[in-house]
């Protein structure tokens, strides 16, 4: 029993690393695990795993998220609101410097991104009083620690935000499965049996403390669409995990993975709605990972070049360095992950 809850979700990791824990399975990234990840580096080649952060382009793929917008703030008098190529001699006699500056409005989960534990919670009777309340990982509460825009103290995640992930570093061993050679780039819902077949065929072993990544071909489609995405094609393409497959959810529990990462938009099939682990959900894998287990999710990563390079060498493991922005209060964050092989 902790200060925060009487009941914890069945099969969850709440309290396993302390009653105030906000890192979940990131706690498994011990110095020994990081050293093991470093030992996977053979060539010394690095791969940027981020898409350009202005892709997919527009908001047809996800209507509630928009591309970055550049703007200006506190521009000097006479600069006509454009703080670019500012010649400072106009303001300081003899100064020959020319400078540029801007501000950027970012939708944190528009492109390559991390989901924090403050991104998805659930209605759950943590108090044990028979009435479910809105709670997040380890029993932290909506309206108390994770605040909406109407809260008197201002919105933001006072706990479980990406700030904790950034401080932790998010560095360890990545293990990647390229699903494209197995199922192509059409829409395929992958359950436990299919996933095990692919892992066995490629001789891939996933261990406790690993980051598990899978490539579906979405990243290359987005790049080929060059900022003018065909949302219908994208939503009918690429492999997605079946969050309603209880055996698959149990594998995530048993595997000990720190995070699950893909080049697709949601990791799982987000088109359904149904019963999963004692309640209805549209995103049961999100609920299982972010709410129950403390397993982070990464979406819209650029994995094709890395997958090809490792497949050509008959490898699947590498060193992953993938902190989010150190932005306390944010429930999600862009990232520029680096894989070193």
Number of C-alpha atoms within 10 A of each C-alpha: 10 14 8 16 18 13 16 22 19 10 12 17 20 26 19 12 15 12 15 15 16 24 23 26 22 24 15 19 22 13 10 11 17 19 14 15 22 18 14 18 17 10 8 10 11 15 16 15 24 22 23 15 20 17 23 29 22 17 16 15 19 12 8 9 16 22 20 18 11 10 13 13 12 9 15 12 8 9 12 8 13 16 19 14 12 17 16 14 12 11 12 10 8 9 11 11 11 11 11 10 13 13 12 11 11 18 17 22 22 27 28 29 27 28 25 29 33 29 22 18 21 20 12 19 19 22 15 12 10 9 10 13 16 15 24 26 33 31 29 23 19 17 14 13 17 23 20 15 9 9 12 8 9 10 16 18 24 17 25 27 26 29 23 21 24 18 12 14 15 21 24 27 30 26 23 26 25 24 22 18 11 13 17 15 19 17 17 18 15 20 18 18 11 15 15 15 12 17 16 11 10 16 13 16 13 19 15 14 22 28 30 23 23 24 27 29 24 26 26 16 18 23 17 12 13 13 15 15 20 15 15 10 13 19 17 12 19 25 27 24 23 22 27 22 16 16 14 21 22 13 13 21 18 11 16 18 26 29 24 20 24 29 30 27 25 18 25 22 24 19 8 11 13 11 11 19 15 8 11 11 19 18 22 27 27 25 24 25 26 25 29 26 25 29 28 25 25 28 24 27 28 27 28 19 14 24 20 13 15 17 15 9 8 11 19 23 25 25 25 25 18 22 23 24 20 16 15 17 19 23 24 25 26 23 22 19 21 18 22 22 23
